[in-house]
Amino acid sequence: MTLEEIIKDIQNKKDLDLENLSRKFQEDELKLRLDAERRIKKISEDYEKKIANEKSLLERKEISEAELDSRTSVRKKYNELMETGLAKATFYLEDLQQWKNYPEILESMIAIAKKSLGTGCTIKASKADIPKLSEHKGINIVASDEITKGGIKAVSKDGSMELDLTTDTIMADIREKLSVGILEGIGEI
């Protein structure tokens, strides 16, 4: 082999090695670039998921707090309305004994007591209400100091049942029913 051929052979080998190195470098560079892009994409997706989860948690927390605030406001307003309504009802019922149709109300209460407890029951009424009552066959009507604001109490003949239709008891029952109705209305029962 001549010197020229040897130089040419070395040059060809060098060119081939450079070409192989260049190709290898490009392949490695492509692999690195693809790997970097894959990692960036994964990190980006993970970050987006994390942000979405945190956003969702924050939204749920804000909604829960808003619902709680709303329920508290609604409950407070219902309580105010109930107290106002009950105060008005109590104010009017304080004068129940002065109403012109009060004797009719008492007679209705006695009819309810007789129907519920049967004949032979005892009706207790305030001393002031006794003159307003008519006589009823089979019913014993007595004056009672325990009834001060109006209404009646009735006891069955054998004493096993009692029916309290005093205004205090009626107001307490109305208050309880209103409270339950309001709580059901705002979803707390």
Backbone torsions as a table, in degrees:
resi	resn	phi	psi	omega
1	MET	NA	137.8	-178.2
2	THR	-83.7	164.7	180.0
3	LEU	-62.1	-38.3	178.9
4	GLU	-64.2	-41.2	179.7
5	GLU	-67.3	-39.4	179.5
6	ILE	-64.8	-44.3	179.6
7	ILE	-64.0	-42.4	179.7
8	LYS	-64.4	-41.4	179.9
9	ASP	-64.3	-42.7	177.8
10	ILE	-64.1	-42.3	179.6
11	GLN	-62.5	-44.8	179.3
12	ASN	-62.3	-43.6	179.5
13	LYS	-63.6	-42.0	179.2
14	LYS	-62.6	-45.3	179.1
15	ASP	-62.4	-41.8	179.3
16	LEU	-65.0	-43.4	177.9
17	ASP	-63.4	-42.3	178.1
18	LEU	-63.8	-40.7	178.9
19	GLU	-64.4	-44.6	178.2
20	ASN	-62.7	-43.5	178.4
21	LEU	-63.7	-41.3	179.5
22	SER	-63.1	-45.1	179.1
23	ARG	-63.1	-45.2	179.4
24	LYS	-61.3	-42.9	179.2
25	PHE	-62.4	-44.2	179.6
26	GLN	-63.9	-40.3	178.2
27	GLU	-64.4	-45.6	179.2
28	ASP	-63.8	-41.4	178.7
29	GLU	-62.1	-42.6	178.5
30	LEU	-63.2	-44.0	178.4
31	LYS	-60.7	-46.0	179.7
32	LEU	-62.4	-43.4	179.8
33	ARG	-63.3	-45.3	179.4
34	LEU	-64.3	-41.4	178.7
35	ASP	-64.0	-42.5	178.8
36	ALA	-63.9	-43.0	178.9
37	GLU	-63.7	-40.2	178.9
38	ARG	-63.4	-44.5	179.2
39	ARG	-64.3	-44.4	178.7
40	ILE	-60.6	-43.2	179.5
41	LYS	-62.8	-44.3	-179.9
42	LYS	-63.6	-46.4	179.0
43	ILE	-61.1	-42.0	179.5
44	SER	-63.2	-44.8	178.7
45	GLU	-63.7	-45.0	178.6
46	ASP	-60.6	-42.0	-179.9
47	TYR	-65.3	-42.4	178.4
48	GLU	-61.9	-41.7	177.7
49	LYS	-63.1	-44.3	-179.8
50	LYS	-61.4	-45.8	179.0
51	ILE	-62.5	-43.1	179.7
52	ALA	-62.5	-42.8	178.6
53	ASN	-63.7	-45.7	179.5
54	GLU	-63.9	-39.1	178.4
55	LYS	-64.1	-44.1	179.3
56	SER	-62.4	-44.4	177.9
57	LEU	-61.6	-43.4	179.6
58	LEU	-64.1	-42.8	178.7
59	GLU	-62.3	-45.1	179.2
60	ARG	-62.3	-39.9	179.2
61	LYS	-64.0	-46.0	179.6
62	GLU	-62.8	-41.9	179.4
63	ILE	-64.2	-44.3	179.2
64	SER	-60.9	-44.1	178.8
65	GLU	-64.6	-40.1	179.1
66	ALA	-65.7	-42.0	177.9
67	GLU	-62.6	-42.4	179.2
68	LEU	-63.2	-45.1	177.5
69	ASP	-61.0	-42.0	-179.7
70	SER	-63.6	-47.0	179.4
71	ARG	-62.2	-40.7	179.4
72	THR	-62.7	-43.7	178.8
73	SER	-64.0	-43.9	-180.0
74	VAL	-63.6	-45.4	180.0
75	ARG	-60.7	-43.0	-179.8
76	LYS	-62.7	-44.0	-179.7
77	LYS	-65.8	-42.8	177.4
78	TYR	-60.3	-42.9	179.3
79	ASN	-62.6	-41.5	177.5
80	GLU	-61.4	-46.0	179.8
81	LEU	-63.8	-42.3	-179.9
82	MET	-63.4	-45.6	-179.8
83	GLU	-63.0	-40.7	178.1
84	THR	-63.6	-47.4	179.4
85	GLY	-62.4	-43.4	179.1
86	LEU	-68.0	-35.7	177.6
87	ALA	-63.4	-41.7	178.0
88	LYS	-65.0	-45.2	-180.0
89	ALA	-61.9	-42.9	178.9
90	THR	-62.8	-41.9	178.9
91	PHE	-58.5	-46.1	-179.3
92	TYR	-70.9	-36.9	-179.0
93	LEU	-73.0	-20.9	175.6
94	GLU	-58.4	-32.9	-179.1
95	ASP	-97.6	15.5	-176.2
96	LEU	-53.0	-41.9	-177.4
97	GLN	-66.4	-16.6	-179.8
98	GLN	-92.9	-11.2	-178.9
99	TRP	-63.6	145.5	-179.2
100	LYS	-71.2	-25.2	178.4
101	ASN	-95.5	12.8	179.5
102	TYR	-59.4	-41.6	177.3
103	PRO	-58.3	-37.4	177.6
104	GLU	-65.4	-39.0	178.2
105	ILE	-62.8	-44.5	178.1
106	LEU	-60.9	-43.1	179.7
107	GLU	-62.9	-38.7	177.0
108	SER	-64.2	-40.6	178.6
109	MET	-62.7	-41.3	179.0
110	ILE	-64.8	-41.1	178.5
111	ALA	-61.8	-41.1	177.7
112	ILE	-63.8	-43.6	-180.0
113	ALA	-62.7	-44.7	-179.8
114	LYS	-62.7	-41.9	179.8
115	LYS	-66.8	-39.2	-177.2
116	SER	-78.0	-39.1	-172.2
117	LEU	-107.3	-10.8	178.8
118	GLY	85.4	171.7	178.9
119	THR	-70.0	157.5	-178.2
120	GLY	89.0	-1.7	179.3
121	CYS	-74.4	161.8	178.7
122	THR	-109.1	131.2	178.7
123	ILE	-105.6	126.8	175.8
124	LYS	-105.9	129.0	179.3
125	ALA	-136.8	162.9	178.6
126	SER	-68.3	156.4	-180.0
127	LYS	-58.0	-35.6	-179.1
128	ALA	-70.4	-25.6	-176.9
129	ASP	-87.5	-19.7	-176.4
130	ILE	-55.0	-45.6	-179.8
131	PRO	-65.4	-18.7	-178.4
132	LYS	-82.8	-10.0	-175.9
133	LEU	-96.0	141.6	174.4
134	SER	-88.0	166.9	179.5
135	GLU	-75.4	145.5	178.4
136	HIS	-129.8	127.2	179.3
137	LYS	-69.2	136.5	175.7
138	GLY	79.5	7.8	179.6
139	ILE	-127.3	134.4	178.3
140	ASN	-97.8	119.8	-179.9
141	ILE	-107.8	124.4	-178.7
142	VAL	-129.1	153.3	176.6
143	ALA	-81.5	142.9	-178.8
144	SER	-137.0	132.4	177.6
145	ASP	-76.8	-16.3	-178.3
146	GLU	-74.8	-15.7	179.3
147	ILE	-102.2	113.6	-175.7
148	THR	-115.8	-28.1	-173.7
149	LYS	-106.0	6.1	177.4
150	GLY	110.0	164.9	-177.4
151	GLY	95.2	-172.0	-178.8
152	ILE	-138.4	164.0	166.6
153	LYS	-124.1	140.5	179.7
154	ALA	-127.8	142.1	179.9
155	VAL	-126.6	135.1	179.6
156	SER	-64.1	162.4	-176.7
157	LYS	-56.1	-41.3	-178.1
158	ASP	-86.4	-2.5	177.5
159	GLY	78.8	6.3	-176.7
160	SER	-82.5	-20.7	-178.6
161	MET	-129.2	146.3	177.8
162	GLU	-134.0	142.1	177.8
163	LEU	-122.6	118.0	-177.0
164	ASP	-104.5	108.3	178.2
165	LEU	-115.9	33.1	175.7
166	THR	-76.0	155.8	-178.2
167	THR	-63.0	-34.1	177.6
168	ASP	-60.9	-45.2	-179.0
169	THR	-69.1	-40.2	179.0
170	ILE	-62.6	-43.0	178.6
171	MET	-64.5	-40.8	178.1
172	ALA	-62.8	-40.0	178.8
173	ASP	-66.7	-41.9	177.8
174	ILE	-62.3	-44.3	179.5
175	ARG	-58.9	-46.0	-179.1
176	GLU	-64.0	-45.2	-180.0
177	LYS	-65.0	-39.1	176.7
178	LEU	-63.6	-44.0	179.8
179	SER	-60.6	-46.6	179.4
180	VAL	-63.0	-44.1	179.4
181	GLY	-61.2	-41.2	179.6
182	ILE	-67.0	-45.8	180.0
183	LEU	-63.3	-37.9	175.5
184	GLU	-65.4	-39.4	-179.3
185	GLY	-63.1	-33.8	179.6
186	ILE	-99.3	9.8	171.2
187	GLY	77.7	29.8	179.7
188	GLU	-102.7	-2.9	176.3
189	ILE	-123.8	NA	NA
